[in-house]
Amino acid sequence: MTKKPILSIIVIVYKMPRQAMNTLLSLALPYQKNVNPEEYEVIVIENSSEQNLNADTVTALGPQFRYFLREESGVSPVPAVNFGFEQCQGEFIGLIIDGARMVTPRVLEYAMLGYKITRQAIVMVPGYHLGEEDQKFHLTTGHSAQKEIEKLEELDWQENGYRLFNFAAWSSSNQRGYFQPMQECNCLFASKDNFDLIGRADERFDQAGGGSINLHIYRSLGMLPESQLFILPGEGSFHQFHGGVTTTEIENREALLKAFDQRLEEIWGGSFKALTREPMLLGAVTHAAQPFLSKASELATRRFQRLTINKKEFWEDDKAFERFTENAVSVVDDGYQPPEM
C-alpha cells in the first residue's frame, strides 16, 4: 500500500479459526461495499494456540490485511489490543476484541462517513448473536456450533450479508435496542487521538476474555466532551458461537460476571453504568434490519413516556456537555402528552 489508509481495524483472535475467518471475510472485498482497499487496513492479532489461523490464507484476502502471531502468557486479550494499536497506520480505528464477530456489508463505508462528518465521531455497530436468542442460553435453546455452520451455509451470507439478520437476536448488552443506553460495543470506531486520550485499553483488565474491557472503552470514549455518538441501525456485528467466556451457558457464569463487575468498578473509581448520550443514526436500513428498528422504536417510546412523566432526562450523561439534546425539552414540557402504544 503506497499511502496510509484512513481506517485501521484491529481484530483479536484466539482459538477460533473458523469463526475468525468468517469475520475476516466479512471485512474483505467484495463483501464490503462502496469502499476501496487502499482506504482501510485490517490488523489481525492472534494469540498463539493449538488452533491458529493460516497466515497465508489471511493475507490472501487482500493487500490491506496484515497478520501478527504473538505469544501471550496471560488470559486477557488486552495486551494484544494495545499491540494492535501500535501497528495502526490509519487516523480512525475500529476495534473488534472478539474475533468471532461478523459484520454487515456497509459497516466500513458508514464508519468512514462518520469520521468525515466529524473527527470526534464514535461509530457504534449494534451487537447481535446468531441464533434465536442470546447465546448465553445456548443449552436451553439448543444452539450449537454445528447448527450455526449449517444455518450460515443455508443463508449463503457471503452473497448477501444482510441475511444474517434473519438468524439473529439482540445481545444482552443492548437487548432493548439502540434508542436506549447500551453497555458496550463489540465493533467500535473512534479516532486514534481519542483512543490515546482514554489510554487505549487499560491492562488492569487482566481477567479471562478481558473481563469488562469493552464496557470500559465504550463509556470512556463516550464521556469525552466533544465526542459524537453515531449508531448504525441498518448494520450489525453478529457473534458466532465459540464457547466464549461470557457468551456460554456455564455453571459459574454469574460468579464470573460479578468478578468482572467488581474489577470494572475498581478501575472506574465508583459505580459503573451504561453510557447515556443521545445517539445520531447513520446509514440506510435494509428490509432485513427493519424489524429490529421497529422494535427498538417501540421499546424507546415506552422509555420516553416513563421518563417524561417522571420528569427525568432522556440522556443523563449529556447534561454536563454544552450541546442541545432532547434533554432540553423532555423534562420541562408540561403540555406534552406521550402517545399511547
C-alpha atoms as a printed R data frame, in Angstrom:
    type eleno elety resid chain resno       x       y      z
1   ATOM     1    CA   MET     A     1   0.000   0.000  0.000
2   ATOM     2    CA   THR     A     2   1.564   3.260 -1.153
3   ATOM     3    CA   LYS     A     3  -0.359   5.673  1.052
4   ATOM     4    CA   LYS     A     4  -1.647   5.451  4.569
5   ATOM     5    CA   PRO     A     5  -5.209   4.211  4.944
6   ATOM     6    CA   ILE     A     6  -7.945   6.286  6.564
7   ATOM     7    CA   LEU     A     7  -9.188   3.394  8.670
8   ATOM     8    CA   SER     A     8  -7.391   0.692 10.644
9   ATOM     9    CA   ILE     A     9  -9.383  -2.223 12.066
10  ATOM    10    CA   ILE     A    10  -7.933  -4.305 14.893
11  ATOM    11    CA   VAL     A    11  -9.257  -7.872 15.142
12  ATOM    12    CA   ILE     A    12  -8.165 -10.031 18.091
13  ATOM    13    CA   VAL     A    13  -8.215 -13.793 17.624
14  ATOM    14    CA   TYR     A    14  -7.672 -16.775 19.923
15  ATOM    15    CA   LYS     A    15  -8.727 -20.397 19.407
16  ATOM    16    CA   MET     A    16 -11.431 -19.674 16.836
17  ATOM    17    CA   PRO     A    17 -10.081 -20.257 13.300
18  ATOM    18    CA   ARG     A    18 -13.465 -20.955 11.648
19  ATOM    19    CA   GLN     A    19 -15.239 -18.041 13.274
20  ATOM    20    CA   ALA     A    20 -12.311 -15.675 12.768
21  ATOM    21    CA   MET     A    21 -12.124 -16.456  9.048
22  ATOM    22    CA   ASN     A    22 -15.824 -15.626  8.715
23  ATOM    23    CA   THR     A    23 -15.161 -12.325 10.474
24  ATOM    24    CA   LEU     A    24 -12.228 -11.528  8.191
25  ATOM    25    CA   LEU     A    25 -14.210 -12.471  5.090
26  ATOM    26    CA   SER     A    26 -16.879 -10.018  6.241
27  ATOM    27    CA   LEU     A    27 -14.221  -7.284  6.368
28  ATOM    28    CA   ALA     A    28 -12.800  -8.132  2.944
29  ATOM    29    CA   LEU     A    29 -13.740  -7.153 -0.594
30  ATOM    30    CA   PRO     A    30 -16.013  -7.696 -2.437
31  ATOM    31    CA   TYR     A    31 -18.245  -8.382  0.582
32  ATOM    32    CA   GLN     A    32 -17.734  -4.857  1.971
33  ATOM    33    CA   LYS     A    33 -19.421  -2.370 -0.348
34  ATOM    34    CA   ASN     A    34 -18.594   1.148 -1.513
35  ATOM    35    CA   VAL     A    35 -15.020   1.110 -0.163
36  ATOM    36    CA   ASN     A    36 -11.603   0.712 -1.773
37  ATOM    37    CA   PRO     A    37  -8.758  -1.476 -0.461
38  ATOM    38    CA   GLU     A    38  -6.411   1.500 -0.112
39  ATOM    39    CA   GLU     A    39  -8.842   3.230  2.268
40  ATOM    40    CA   TYR     A    40  -8.519   0.696  5.077
41  ATOM    41    CA   GLU     A    41  -6.378  -1.986  6.646
42  ATOM    42    CA   VAL     A    42  -7.267  -4.978  8.798
43  ATOM    43    CA   ILE     A    43  -4.750  -5.802 11.506
44  ATOM    44    CA   VAL     A    44  -5.229  -9.376 12.686
45  ATOM    45    CA   ILE     A    45  -3.604 -10.107 16.038
46  ATOM    46    CA   GLU     A    46  -3.685 -13.751 17.068
47  ATOM    47    CA   ASN     A    47  -2.592 -15.039 20.467
48  ATOM    48    CA   SER     A    48  -0.942 -18.362 19.747
49  ATOM    49    CA   SER     A    49  -2.756 -21.627 20.496
50  ATOM    50    CA   GLU     A    50  -3.063 -25.102 19.016
51  ATOM    51    CA   GLN     A    51  -5.755 -23.717 16.678
52  ATOM    52    CA   ASN     A    52  -4.041 -20.883 14.810
53  ATOM    53    CA   LEU     A    53  -5.219 -19.313 11.589
54  ATOM    54    CA   ASN     A    54  -3.277 -19.950  8.405
55  ATOM    55    CA   ALA     A    55  -1.277 -16.762  7.891
56  ATOM    56    CA   ASP     A    56  -1.167 -17.158  4.103
57  ATOM    57    CA   THR     A    57  -4.956 -17.555  3.956
58  ATOM    58    CA   VAL     A    58  -5.394 -14.323  5.921
59  ATOM    59    CA   THR     A    59  -3.044 -12.223  3.809
60  ATOM    60    CA   ALA     A    60  -4.544 -13.693  0.611
61  ATOM    61    CA   LEU     A    61  -7.746 -11.791  1.451
62  ATOM    62    CA   GLY     A    62  -6.108  -8.629  0.132
63  ATOM    63    CA   PRO     A    63  -3.126  -6.297  0.468
64  ATOM    64    CA   GLN     A    64  -4.961  -4.456  3.249
65  ATOM    65    CA   PHE     A    65  -4.753  -7.491  5.579
66  ATOM    66    CA   ARG     A    66  -1.817  -7.754  7.985
67  ATOM    67    CA   TYR     A    67  -1.344 -10.730 10.288
68  ATOM    68    CA   PHE     A    68   0.596 -10.955 13.554
69  ATOM    69    CA   LEU     A    69   1.002 -14.105 15.645
70  ATOM    70    CA   ARG     A    70   2.148 -13.475 19.204
71  ATOM    71    CA   GLU     A    71   2.734 -15.406 22.398
72  ATOM    72    CA   GLU     A    72   0.631 -14.400 25.396
73  ATOM    73    CA   SER     A    73   1.220 -15.755 28.889
74  ATOM    74    CA   GLY     A    74  -1.936 -14.228 30.381
75  ATOM    75    CA   VAL     A    75  -5.633 -14.942 29.790
76  ATOM    76    CA   SER     A    76  -6.629 -11.448 28.676
77  ATOM    77    CA   PRO     A    77  -6.625 -10.112 25.090
78  ATOM    78    CA   VAL     A    78  -5.876  -6.571 26.305
79  ATOM    79    CA   PRO     A    79  -2.085  -6.692 25.692
80  ATOM    80    CA   ALA     A    80  -2.848  -7.891 22.152
81  ATOM    81    CA   VAL     A    81  -5.226  -4.940 21.693
82  ATOM    82    CA   ASN     A    82  -2.514  -2.467 22.663
83  ATOM    83    CA   PHE     A    83  -0.050  -4.249 20.405
84  ATOM    84    CA   GLY     A    84  -2.605  -3.752 17.646
85  ATOM    85    CA   PHE     A    85  -2.827  -0.028 18.327
86  ATOM    86    CA   GLU     A    86   0.932   0.186 17.784
87  ATOM    87    CA   GLN     A    87   0.528  -1.299 14.296
88  ATOM    88    CA   CYS     A    88  -2.230   1.067 13.119
89  ATOM    89    CA   GLN     A    89  -1.476   3.411 10.237
90  ATOM    90    CA   GLY     A    90  -4.942   4.945  9.969
91  ATOM    91    CA   GLU     A    91  -6.316   8.055 11.669
92  ATOM    92    CA   PHE     A    92  -9.588   6.282 12.517
93  ATOM    93    CA   ILE     A    93  -9.522   2.930 14.309
94  ATOM    94    CA   GLY     A    94 -12.035   0.109 14.520
95  ATOM    95    CA   LEU     A    95 -11.796  -2.354 17.377
96  ATOM    96    CA   ILE     A    96 -13.134  -5.930 17.384
97  ATOM    97    CA   ILE     A    97 -11.746  -7.583 20.511
98  ATOM    98    CA   ASP     A    98 -13.747 -10.772 19.995
99  ATOM    99    CA   GLY     A    99 -12.677 -12.072 16.591
100 ATOM   100    CA   ALA     A   100 -15.858 -14.134 16.264
101 ATOM   101    CA   ARG     A   101 -17.984 -11.162 15.141
102 ATOM   102    CA   MET     A   102 -19.086 -10.987 11.528
103 ATOM   103    CA   VAL     A   103 -20.281  -7.628 10.211
104 ATOM   104    CA   THR     A   104 -22.686  -6.467  7.516
105 ATOM   105    CA   PRO     A   105 -21.628  -5.076  4.118
106 ATOM   106    CA   ARG     A   106 -21.630  -1.314  4.721
107 ATOM   107    CA   VAL     A   107 -20.057  -1.115  8.157
108 ATOM   108    CA   LEU     A   108 -16.789   0.251  6.785
109 ATOM   109    CA   GLU     A   109 -18.477   2.714  4.433
110 ATOM   110    CA   TYR     A   110 -20.549   4.222  7.249
111 ATOM   111    CA   ALA     A   111 -17.682   4.155  9.761
112 ATOM   112    CA   MET     A   112 -15.605   6.305  7.406
113 ATOM   113    CA   LEU     A   113 -18.621   8.514  6.682
114 ATOM   114    CA   GLY     A   114 -18.945   9.204 10.409
115 ATOM   115    CA   TYR     A   115 -15.297  10.219 10.525
116 ATOM   116    CA   LYS     A   116 -15.768  12.524  7.528
117 ATOM   117    CA   ILE     A   117 -18.654  14.225  9.363
118 ATOM   118    CA   THR     A   118 -16.580  14.842 12.491
119 ATOM   119    CA   ARG     A   119 -13.195  13.745 13.777
120 ATOM   120    CA   GLN     A   120 -14.940  13.318 17.135
121 ATOM   121    CA   ALA     A   121 -17.152  10.505 15.823
122 ATOM   122    CA   ILE     A   122 -17.734   7.341 17.788
123 ATOM   123    CA   VAL     A   123 -19.341   4.891 15.381
124 ATOM   124    CA   MET     A   124 -21.167   2.107 17.190
125 ATOM   125    CA   VAL     A   125 -22.276  -1.060 15.386
126 ATOM   126    CA   PRO     A   126 -25.163  -2.741 17.262
127 ATOM   127    CA   GLY     A   127 -24.427  -6.227 18.536
128 ATOM   128    CA   TYR     A   128 -26.403  -9.377 17.774
129 ATOM   129    CA   HIS     A   129 -25.983 -13.071 18.459
130 ATOM   130    CA   LEU     A   130 -26.531 -15.674 15.763
131 ATOM   131    CA   GLY     A   131 -29.444 -17.879 16.790
132 ATOM   132    CA   GLU     A   132 -32.947 -17.435 18.155
133 ATOM   133    CA   GLU     A   133 -31.734 -15.977 21.463
134 ATOM   134    CA   ASP     A   134 -28.641 -14.637 23.209
135 ATOM   135    CA   GLN     A   135 -26.049 -17.428 23.178
136 ATOM   136    CA   LYS     A   136 -25.744 -17.414 26.955
137 ATOM   137    CA   PHE     A   137 -28.892 -19.585 26.716
138 ATOM   138    CA   HIS     A   138 -27.374 -21.927 24.127
139 ATOM   139    CA   LEU     A   139 -28.103 -25.125 26.084
140 ATOM   140    CA   THR     A   140 -31.700 -24.101 26.733
141 ATOM   141    CA   THR     A   141 -32.360 -23.137 23.112
142 ATOM   142    CA   GLY     A   142 -30.346 -25.928 21.516
143 ATOM   143    CA   HIS     A   143 -27.910 -23.597 19.758
144 ATOM   144    CA   SER     A   144 -24.572 -25.119 18.764
145 ATOM   145    CA   ALA     A   145 -21.594 -24.525 16.524
146 ATOM   146    CA   GLN     A   146 -22.823 -27.201 14.106
147 ATOM   147    CA   LYS     A   147 -26.292 -25.692 13.888
148 ATOM   148    CA   GLU     A   148 -24.687 -22.334 13.194
149 ATOM   149    CA   ILE     A   149 -22.474 -23.758 10.434
150 ATOM   150    CA   GLU     A   150 -25.483 -25.307  8.733
151 ATOM   151    CA   LYS     A   151 -27.581 -22.145  9.012
152 ATOM   152    CA   LEU     A   152 -24.822 -19.885  7.671
153 ATOM   153    CA   GLU     A   153 -24.447 -22.181  4.677
154 ATOM   154    CA   GLU     A   154 -28.201 -22.111  4.118
155 ATOM   155    CA   LEU     A   155 -28.254 -18.301  4.294
156 ATOM   156    CA   ASP     A   156 -25.369 -18.001  1.810
157 ATOM   157    CA   TRP     A   157 -24.349 -14.978  3.856
158 ATOM   158    CA   GLN     A   158 -21.336 -14.067  1.707
159 ATOM   159    CA   GLU     A   159 -23.691 -13.418 -1.199
160 ATOM   160    CA   ASN     A   160 -25.860 -11.099  0.954
161 ATOM   161    CA   GLY     A   161 -24.632 -10.298  4.458
162 ATOM   162    CA   TYR     A   162 -27.917  -8.709  5.487
163 ATOM   163    CA   ARG     A   163 -29.415 -12.199  5.620
164 ATOM   164    CA   LEU     A   164 -27.640 -12.545  8.976
165 ATOM   165    CA   PHE     A   165 -30.491 -10.525 10.491
166 ATOM   166    CA   ASN     A   166 -32.782 -13.462  9.656
167 ATOM   167    CA   PHE     A   167 -30.923 -15.679 12.146
168 ATOM   168    CA   ALA     A   168 -30.167 -13.254 14.957
169 ATOM   169    CA   ALA     A   169 -31.226 -11.859 18.311
170 ATOM   170    CA   TRP     A   170 -30.069  -8.768 20.181
171 ATOM   171    CA   SER     A   171 -27.183  -9.421 22.527
172 ATOM   172    CA   SER     A   172 -27.905  -8.855 26.207
173 ATOM   173    CA   SER     A   173 -25.768  -5.700 26.283
174 ATOM   174    CA   ASN     A   174 -28.262  -3.914 24.004
175 ATOM   175    CA   GLN     A   175 -31.372  -6.043 24.418
176 ATOM   176    CA   ARG     A   176 -33.701  -3.002 24.398
177 ATOM   177    CA   GLY     A   177 -32.369  -1.594 21.142
178 ATOM   178    CA   TYR     A   178 -30.223   1.336 20.155
179 ATOM   179    CA   PHE     A   179 -32.517   4.208 21.216
180 ATOM   180    CA   GLN     A   180 -31.710   3.339 24.818
181 ATOM   181    CA   PRO     A   181 -28.457   3.259 26.800
182 ATOM   182    CA   MET     A   182 -26.201   0.387 25.785
183 ATOM   183    CA   GLN     A   183 -23.466  -1.040 27.981
184 ATOM   184    CA   GLU     A   184 -20.864  -1.981 25.431
185 ATOM   185    CA   CYS     A   185 -19.943  -2.252 21.796
186 ATOM   186    CA   ASN     A   186 -18.066  -5.139 20.231
187 ATOM   187    CA   CYS     A   187 -17.439  -3.339 16.935
188 ATOM   188    CA   LEU     A   188 -16.493   0.239 17.698
189 ATOM   189    CA   PHE     A   189 -14.767   3.020 15.741
190 ATOM   190    CA   ALA     A   190 -13.086   6.194 17.032
191 ATOM   191    CA   SER     A   191 -10.125   8.376 16.176
192 ATOM   192    CA   LYS     A   192  -6.614   7.362 17.131
193 ATOM   193    CA   ASP     A   193  -6.369  10.612 19.094
194 ATOM   194    CA   ASN     A   194  -9.420   9.772 21.178
195 ATOM   195    CA   PHE     A   195  -8.245   6.230 21.837
196 ATOM   196    CA   ASP     A   196  -4.978   7.798 23.012
197 ATOM   197    CA   LEU     A   197  -6.884  10.211 25.275
198 ATOM   198    CA   ILE     A   198  -8.539   7.343 27.158
199 ATOM   199    CA   GLY     A   199  -5.256   5.440 27.483
200 ATOM   200    CA   ARG     A   200  -6.171   2.872 24.822
201 ATOM   201    CA   ALA     A   201  -7.013  -0.466 26.546
202 ATOM   202    CA   ASP     A   202  -6.363  -0.498 30.280
203 ATOM   203    CA   GLU     A   203  -4.155  -3.509 31.032
204 ATOM   204    CA   ARG     A   204  -5.601  -3.851 34.530
205 ATOM   205    CA   PHE     A   205  -8.360  -5.772 32.749
206 ATOM   206    CA   ASP     A   206  -6.324  -8.963 33.023
207 ATOM   207    CA   GLN     A   207  -9.202 -11.391 33.515
208 ATOM   208    CA   ALA     A   208 -10.272 -14.077 31.054
209 ATOM   209    CA   GLY     A   209 -11.526 -12.582 27.803
210 ATOM   210    CA   GLY     A   210 -10.532  -9.132 29.041
211 ATOM   211    CA   GLY     A   211 -13.336  -9.047 31.607
212 ATOM   212    CA   SER     A   212 -15.301  -5.825 31.128
213 ATOM   213    CA   ILE     A   213 -12.793  -4.079 28.858
214 ATOM   214    CA   ASN     A   214 -15.438  -3.465 26.152
215 ATOM   215    CA   LEU     A   215 -17.666  -1.643 28.643
216 ATOM   216    CA   HIS     A   216 -14.792   0.495 29.869
217 ATOM   217    CA   ILE     A   217 -13.589   1.530 26.412
218 ATOM   218    CA   TYR     A   218 -17.080   2.372 25.126
219 ATOM   219    CA   ARG     A   219 -18.070   4.532 28.099
220 ATOM   220    CA   SER     A   220 -14.631   6.184 28.300
221 ATOM   221    CA   LEU     A   221 -14.832   7.261 24.660
222 ATOM   222    CA   GLY     A   222 -18.454   8.349 25.101
223 ATOM   223    CA   MET     A   223 -17.603  10.578 28.054
224 ATOM   224    CA   LEU     A   224 -15.103  12.643 26.076
225 ATOM   225    CA   PRO     A   225 -16.908  16.040 25.968
226 ATOM   226    CA   GLU     A   226 -16.606  16.627 22.207
227 ATOM   227    CA   SER     A   227 -17.485  13.107 21.137
228 ATOM   228    CA   GLN     A   228 -20.472  12.493 18.851
229 ATOM   229    CA   LEU     A   229 -22.138   9.101 19.076
230 ATOM   230    CA   PHE     A   230 -23.287   7.572 15.780
231 ATOM   231    CA   ILE     A   231 -25.219   4.301 15.703
232 ATOM   232    CA   LEU     A   232 -25.684   2.227 12.549
233 ATOM   233    CA   PRO     A   233 -29.260   0.865 12.829
234 ATOM   234    CA   GLY     A   234 -29.075  -0.921  9.487
235 ATOM   235    CA   GLU     A   235 -25.780  -2.673 10.169
236 ATOM   236    CA   GLY     A   236 -24.765  -5.281 12.704
237 ATOM   237    CA   SER     A   237 -21.973  -7.174 14.416
238 ATOM   238    CA   PHE     A   238 -23.000 -10.843 14.721
239 ATOM   239    CA   HIS     A   239 -21.452 -13.057 17.374
240 ATOM   240    CA   GLN     A   240 -20.668 -16.615 16.343
241 ATOM   241    CA   PHE     A   241 -20.780 -19.359 18.933
242 ATOM   242    CA   HIS     A   242 -17.331 -20.395 20.166
243 ATOM   243    CA   GLY     A   243 -17.686 -21.113 23.882
244 ATOM   244    CA   GLY     A   244 -16.738 -17.583 24.879
245 ATOM   245    CA   VAL     A   245 -16.252 -16.521 28.478
246 ATOM   246    CA   THR     A   246 -19.484 -14.510 28.779
247 ATOM   247    CA   THR     A   247 -21.481 -15.949 25.876
248 ATOM   248    CA   THR     A   248 -21.860 -19.522 27.065
249 ATOM   249    CA   GLU     A   249 -24.393 -21.128 29.392
250 ATOM   250    CA   ILE     A   250 -21.963 -22.310 32.087
251 ATOM   251    CA   GLU     A   251 -22.470 -23.112 35.748
252 ATOM   252    CA   ASN     A   252 -20.292 -20.363 37.249
253 ATOM   253    CA   ARG     A   253 -21.292 -17.615 34.828
254 ATOM   254    CA   GLU     A   254 -22.902 -15.332 37.432
255 ATOM   255    CA   ALA     A   255 -19.896 -15.517 39.755
256 ATOM   256    CA   LEU     A   256 -17.612 -14.748 36.817
257 ATOM   257    CA   LEU     A   257 -19.668 -11.705 35.798
258 ATOM   258    CA   LYS     A   258 -19.684 -10.469 39.398
259 ATOM   259    CA   ALA     A   259 -15.886 -10.607 39.459
260 ATOM   260    CA   PHE     A   260 -15.797  -8.703 36.169
261 ATOM   261    CA   ASP     A   261 -18.132  -6.035 37.603
262 ATOM   262    CA   GLN     A   262 -16.008  -5.641 40.708
263 ATOM   263    CA   ARG     A   263 -12.851  -5.107 38.671
264 ATOM   264    CA   LEU     A   264 -14.668  -2.647 36.402
265 ATOM   265    CA   GLU     A   265 -15.846  -0.512 39.312
266 ATOM   266    CA   GLU     A   266 -12.392  -0.608 40.909
267 ATOM   267    CA   ILE     A   267 -10.832   0.743 37.720
268 ATOM   268    CA   TRP     A   268 -13.658   3.214 37.003
269 ATOM   269    CA   GLY     A   269 -13.449   4.527 40.554
270 ATOM   270    CA   GLY     A   270 -17.074   4.020 41.542
271 ATOM   271    CA   SER     A   271 -20.404   2.741 40.362
272 ATOM   272    CA   PHE     A   272 -20.440   1.980 36.641
273 ATOM   273    CA   LYS     A   273 -23.464   2.466 34.417
274 ATOM   274    CA   ALA     A   274 -24.270   2.337 30.726
275 ATOM   275    CA   LEU     A   275 -23.451   5.365 28.579
276 ATOM   276    CA   THR     A   276 -26.494   7.660 28.296
277 ATOM   277    CA   ARG     A   277 -25.754  10.041 25.450
278 ATOM   278    CA   GLU     A   278 -28.151  10.923 22.650
279 ATOM   279    CA   PRO     A   279 -27.232   8.921 19.530
280 ATOM   280    CA   MET     A   280 -27.351  10.053 15.926
281 ATOM   281    CA   LEU     A   281 -28.494   7.384 13.481
282 ATOM   282    CA   LEU     A   282 -26.330   6.939 10.416
283 ATOM   283    CA   GLY     A   283 -26.781   4.862  7.279
284 ATOM   284    CA   ALA     A   284 -29.509   3.112  5.324
285 ATOM   285    CA   VAL     A   285 -31.692   0.416  6.883
286 ATOM   286    CA   THR     A   286 -32.371  -2.592  4.682
287 ATOM   287    CA   HIS     A   287 -35.627  -4.520  4.914
288 ATOM   288    CA   ALA     A   288 -33.802  -7.263  6.836
289 ATOM   289    CA   ALA     A   289 -32.901  -4.859  9.657
290 ATOM   290    CA   GLN     A   290 -36.213  -3.000  9.752
291 ATOM   291    CA   PRO     A   291 -37.938  -5.366 12.247
292 ATOM   292    CA   PHE     A   292 -35.189  -4.582 14.768
293 ATOM   293    CA   LEU     A   293 -35.561  -0.852 14.083
294 ATOM   294    CA   SER     A   294 -39.302  -1.118 14.631
295 ATOM   295    CA   LYS     A   295 -38.888  -2.997 17.911
296 ATOM   296    CA   ALA     A   296 -36.238  -0.541 19.110
297 ATOM   297    CA   SER     A   297 -38.634   2.354 18.408
298 ATOM   298    CA   GLU     A   298 -41.449   0.644 20.287
299 ATOM   299    CA   LEU     A   299 -39.299  -0.018 23.353
300 ATOM   300    CA   ALA     A   300 -37.842   3.502 23.276
301 ATOM   301    CA   THR     A   301 -41.312   5.088 23.163
302 ATOM   302    CA   ARG     A   302 -42.164   3.309 26.395
303 ATOM   303    CA   ARG     A   303 -38.953   4.549 27.984
304 ATOM   304    CA   PHE     A   304 -39.531   8.139 26.863
305 ATOM   305    CA   GLN     A   305 -43.097   8.005 28.150
306 ATOM   306    CA   ARG     A   306 -41.920   6.890 31.569
307 ATOM   307    CA   LEU     A   307 -39.119   9.434 31.822
308 ATOM   308    CA   THR     A   308 -41.315  12.296 30.582
309 ATOM   309    CA   ILE     A   309 -43.998  11.553 33.157
310 ATOM   310    CA   ASN     A   310 -41.342  11.393 35.886
311 ATOM   311    CA   LYS     A   311 -39.546  14.483 34.508
312 ATOM   312    CA   LYS     A   312 -36.244  12.662 34.097
313 ATOM   313    CA   GLU     A   313 -33.593  13.317 31.485
314 ATOM   314    CA   PHE     A   314 -33.591  11.014 28.494
315 ATOM   315    CA   TRP     A   315 -29.823  11.262 28.107
316 ATOM   316    CA   GLU     A   316 -28.360  11.872 31.540
317 ATOM   317    CA   ASP     A   317 -24.681  11.929 30.555
318 ATOM   318    CA   ASP     A   318 -25.344  14.775 28.118
319 ATOM   319    CA   LYS     A   319 -26.230  17.131 30.997
320 ATOM   320    CA   ALA     A   320 -22.574  18.003 31.530
321 ATOM   321    CA   PHE     A   321 -21.921  18.962 27.898
322 ATOM   322    CA   GLU     A   322 -22.863  22.218 26.243
323 ATOM   323    CA   ARG     A   323 -24.783  20.945 23.265
324 ATOM   324    CA   PHE     A   324 -28.513  20.792 22.601
325 ATOM   325    CA   THR     A   325 -30.154  17.400 23.024
326 ATOM   326    CA   GLU     A   326 -33.687  16.244 23.664
327 ATOM   327    CA   ASN     A   327 -32.950  16.693 27.384
328 ATOM   328    CA   ALA     A   328 -33.603  20.402 26.875
329 ATOM   329    CA   VAL     A   329 -37.309  19.755 26.338
330 ATOM   330    CA   SER     A   330 -38.015  16.333 27.832
331 ATOM   331    CA   VAL     A   331 -38.187  17.467 31.461
332 ATOM   332    CA   VAL     A   332 -39.864  20.864 31.075
333 ATOM   333    CA   ASP     A   333 -42.686  20.336 28.598
334 ATOM   334    CA   ASP     A   334 -45.712  20.165 30.917
335 ATOM   335    CA   GLY     A   335 -48.077  20.189 27.966
336 ATOM   336    CA   TYR     A   336 -46.604  17.080 26.381
337 ATOM   337    CA   GLN     A   337 -48.815  14.000 26.322
338 ATOM   338    CA   PRO     A   338 -46.957  10.827 25.389
339 ATOM   339    CA   PRO     A   339 -48.645   8.868 22.594
340 ATOM   340    CA   GLU     A   340 -50.449   5.725 23.586
341 ATOM   341    CA   MET     A   341 -48.944   2.461 22.359
